[in-house]
Every structure is written in C-alpha cells, then in structure tokens.
C-alpha cells in the first residue's frame, strides 16, 4: 500500500487550502515564482497531495491535471471542491505510468516536494518528458541533496568567547544513492515515509538523458516570519543556519 495513504487525512488537515507553515513561508513562494503565470496553460501537478496548489493555479486560469498515487489523497483533494467548479482533472496514477495523459499535452509539470519521495525517479522524469510539449517546463521543489540528508546531516554551532557563534551544516554520504526514513509526528505518534537521496549530478544527468536541460535553480531562504518562528523554536542555530545554508532546492528544466 502507498505509505502516504495511511495518513492522507492527517496530511489534508495539515496542508488545508494554503499549505502548512513551511510551504507557505519557505518553499511555495520560490516554487510559484519559478512556475510563473500559468493562465491558459495546461499544467500537471505531479504528486498533488490534497491539491491546494492545483486549486490555486486553477483559480489563476491554468488548466490543471492533478496526479497522485494515493486514492485517499485524490479523494481528499476532490472534497475541497465537490462540484469541481475549478474543472481540475484528477488522475489516480503511478508517476511512471501516466498513460491517460497524452504525449506532449502539457505546457508545465511541477512536483512540489514529491520527486525525492518517488522510488523510480528516472522513470518519473521520463514520463514528465513524455507528457511535456517541446519547450515545456518541469519545475520541482525537493529537499536539498547537498545539505539535507536526514540522519546523515545536521546543524553544528561553534561558540568562542567574545565572538558571534558560527553555525555549520555537517554532511556525510552525499555521493550515494540510498533510501532514507523520514519521521513525522502524526497526532503524537511517530510515522515514517521513505525518501530517496540522489546527488545533484544524478538530477542533471537524468534530466539530460530524458531530453531536458536545467534552466533555473533557486535555494529558498524563507520569509522574515519563517526565520523568526524557527528562531523561537531552535534559537540562533536554526535562524542563522537558514540564512547561510539552504535545506531546499527548486529546479526548472526545459524540454528540448
């Protein structure tokens, strides 16, 4: 069973209609900046979750197809607009076999914090290339493969007398391809999903072999509100860390 299926209802409440705090104040502003104006475009939301971004882009005039492998995620996404007034096309599908989506039918495909959670990343990128028209764009936000490697990375603070503390990000195992367990606090219980670490070179090579080239790369820092709130939780180590080391990455690649 799709592991996201088990806590799709909790995730729906967490994301709501605008995304949770980390999405609203750290990830989504940069993702949407790279996505740009989608009015009149055919857009595919890959790993749509509860569909809050699908609805946002549909309201702005995009023609949206929302794809997810979890039946509950699709069900919950539909429940936010039961009459489908936004005319979103929902597709329950594995990301590597989106056969109901025609070749070259999409102007834009975006994957918001989903690509690194998909086991067959190469197959998924191949499907993205298939459904994109020539010149179409693929935009993906992911955990930063250089600096956020779950149990293989973390913050370190160095304190010296009479000097401002220095924050570092420690990292190991960057070059490997491996599965990580991602912990979630779901109503007081510890749940896990899988994530697949791939170095930056893997993304560049895989996109190129599937007929795409990277045309933009951004590293979200977070809004002032985000930095302030994270600082309240973890103090200077978190606030200073986010100012100096990015934990997320947004990539744009164009189909050639």
C-alpha positions in Angstrom: 0.0 0.0 0.0 1.2 3.5 -0.7 2.6 4.7 2.6 1.2 8.1 2.2 -2.3 6.5 2.1 -2.0 5.7 5.8 -2.0 9.3 6.9 -3.6 11.1 4.0 -6.4 12.5 6.2 -3.9 14.0 8.7 -1.9 15.4 5.8 -5.0 17.0 4.3 -5.7 18.8 7.6 -2.1 19.8 7.9 -2.0 21.4 4.4 -5.5 22.8 4.3 -6.2 25.2 1.4 -3.0 27.2 1.6 -0.3 24.7 2.6 1.4 24.4 6.0 3.7 27.0 7.5 6.9 25.6 5.9 5.2 25.5 2.5 3.6 29.0 2.8 6.7 30.8 4.2 9.7 28.8 2.8 9.0 26.6 -0.2 6.0 27.7 -2.2 6.9 31.4 -2.7 10.0 30.3 -4.6 8.3 27.5 -6.4 5.5 29.7 -7.6 8.0 32.4 -8.6 9.7 29.9 -10.9 6.4 28.5 -12.2 5.2 32.0 -13.1 2.0 33.0 -14.8 0.0 29.9 -15.8 -3.1 31.5 -17.3 -4.3 29.4 -20.2 -1.6 26.8 -19.8 -2.0 23.0 -19.5 -0.4 22.2 -16.1 0.2 18.9 -14.4 0.6 18.7 -10.6 2.7 15.6 -10.0 2.1 14.2 -6.5 -0.7 16.7 -5.9 -1.4 15.6 -2.3 -4.5 17.4 -1.1 -4.5 19.6 -4.2 -4.1 23.0 -2.6 -1.7 24.2 -5.3 -3.8 22.7 -8.0 -6.7 24.7 -6.8 -4.6 27.9 -6.5 -3.3 27.6 -10.1 -6.7 26.7 -11.5 -8.2 29.8 -9.9 -5.5 31.8 -11.7 -6.6 30.4 -15.0 -4.5 27.3 -15.5 -6.0 24.1 -17.0 -4.9 21.7 -14.3 -4.4 17.9 -14.2 -3.6 16.7 -10.7 -1.9 13.3 -10.3 -1.3 11.2 -7.2 -0.7 7.5 -6.5 -2.8 7.6 -3.2 -6.6 7.1 -3.6 -7.2 9.0 -0.3 -5.1 11.9 -1.4 -7.2 12.2 -4.6 -10.4 11.7 -2.6 -9.5 14.5 -0.2 -8.4 16.8 -3.0 -11.7 16.4 -4.7 -13.6 17.0 -1.4 -12.3 20.6 -1.3 -14.3 21.4 -4.5 -17.0 18.8 -4.6 -18.7 20.2 -7.7 -15.3 20.7 -9.4 -16.1 24.3 -10.2 -12.4 24.7 -11.0 -12.5 21.9 -13.6 -9.4 20.1 -12.4 -8.8 16.7 -13.9 -7.8 14.3 -11.1 -5.8 11.2 -12.1 -5.1 8.3 -9.8 -1.8 7.0 -11.2 1.7 5.9 -10.6 4.1 8.7 -11.7 6.0 6.3 -14.0 2.8 5.2 -15.9 0.6 8.2 -16.6 -0.8 6.7 -19.8 -4.1 8.6 -19.6 -2.0 11.9 -20.1 -1.3 12.3 -23.8 2.2 12.8 -25.2 3.2 16.4 -25.5 0.0 17.7 -23.9 1.4 19.7 -21.1 3.0 23.2 -21.0 4.2 22.7 -17.5 4.7 19.9 -15.0 5.5 20.7 -11.4 6.3 18.5 -8.4 6.1 20.2 -5.1 8.2 18.2 -2.6 7.3 14.9 -4.2 10.1 14.0 -6.6 12.5 12.9 -3.9 9.8 10.6 -2.4 9.3 8.6 -5.6 11.3 5.4 -5.8 11.7 5.3 -9.6 12.9 8.9 -10.1 14.4 8.1 -13.5 11.1 6.6 -14.8 9.1 9.5 -13.4 11.4 12.1 -15.1 11.0 10.1 -18.3 7.2 10.3 -18.0 7.4 14.0 -17.4 9.4 14.4 -20.6 6.9 12.4 -22.5 3.9 14.5 -21.4 5.6 17.8 -21.9 5.5 19.6 -25.2 8.7 20.7 -26.8 9.8 23.8 -24.9 7.6 22.9 -22.0 8.9 23.2 -18.4 9.4 20.9 -15.4 9.6 22.6 -12.0 10.4 20.6 -8.9 11.0 21.5 -5.3 13.0 19.0 -3.3 15.0 18.7 -0.1 18.4 20.0 -0.9 20.5 16.9 -1.7 23.7 18.7 -0.7 22.6 19.8 2.8 19.5 17.9 4.0 20.3 14.2 4.1 18.1 13.2 7.1 20.3 11.3 9.6 23.4 12.0 7.6 23.3 15.8 8.1 22.6 18.2 11.0 23.4 21.6 12.5 26.6 22.3 14.5 27.2 25.5 16.4 30.7 26.7 17.3 31.0 29.1 20.3 34.0 31.1 21.2 34.5 33.7 23.9 33.6 37.3 22.9 32.7 36.2 19.3 29.5 35.7 17.4 28.6 32.0 17.3 29.2 30.3 14.0 26.7 27.8 12.5 27.8 24.9 10.2 26.0 22.2 8.4 27.6 18.8 8.8 27.0 16.3 5.9 28.1 12.8 5.1 27.2 10.2 2.4 26.4 12.9 -0.1 27.6 10.9 -3.2 25.5 7.8 -2.5 22.1 6.7 -3.8 20.1 5.3 -0.9 16.7 5.2 0.8 16.1 7.4 3.9 13.4 7.1 6.6 11.7 10.4 7.1 10.0 10.8 10.5 6.6 12.5 11.0 4.8 13.4 14.2 1.3 12.3 13.4 -1.1 13.1 16.3 1.6 12.2 18.9 2.8 9.1 17.1 5.9 8.6 15.1 5.3 7.7 11.5 7.8 7.2 8.6 7.8 7.7 4.9 10.6 6.9 2.5 12.8 9.4 0.7 15.4 8.7 -2.0 18.7 10.6 -1.8 20.3 11.4 -5.1 23.2 13.8 -5.6 22.9 16.9 -7.8 24.8 15.2 -10.6 22.2 12.5 -10.7 19.5 15.1 -11.4 21.5 16.9 -14.0 22.4 13.7 -15.9 18.9 12.1 -15.6 17.2 15.2 -16.9 19.6 15.5 -19.8 19.2 11.8 -20.8 15.4 12.4 -20.9 15.7 15.4 -23.1 15.6 18.2 -20.6 18.1 20.8 -19.5 18.2 22.8 -16.3 17.3 26.5 -16.9 16.9 27.8 -13.3 17.9 26.8 -9.8 16.8 28.5 -6.7 17.5 27.8 -3.0 14.7 29.1 -0.7 15.7 31.1 2.4 12.3 31.7 4.0 10.3 34.8 4.8 11.1 37.0 7.8 8.2 35.4 9.6 9.6 31.9 8.9 13.1 32.9 10.2 11.6 34.5 13.3 9.4 31.5 14.1 12.2 28.9 13.5 14.4 31.0 15.7 11.9 30.9 18.5 11.9 27.1 18.3 15.6 26.4 18.0 17.3 29.7 18.7 20.3 31.1 16.8 21.4 27.8 15.4 18.2 27.5 13.3 17.8 31.1 12.4 21.5 31.6 11.4 21.6 28.2 9.7 18.7 29.0 7.4 20.3 32.4 6.5 23.6 30.6 5.5 22.7 27.1 4.3 19.6 26.2 2.2 17.7 23.0 3.0 15.5 23.1 -0.1 16.1 23.4 -3.8 13.8 24.5 -6.7 14.8 23.3 -10.2 13.4 24.3 -13.5 14.2 22.2 -16.6 13.0 22.8 -20.1 12.2 20.1 -22.7 14.3 20.4 -25.8 
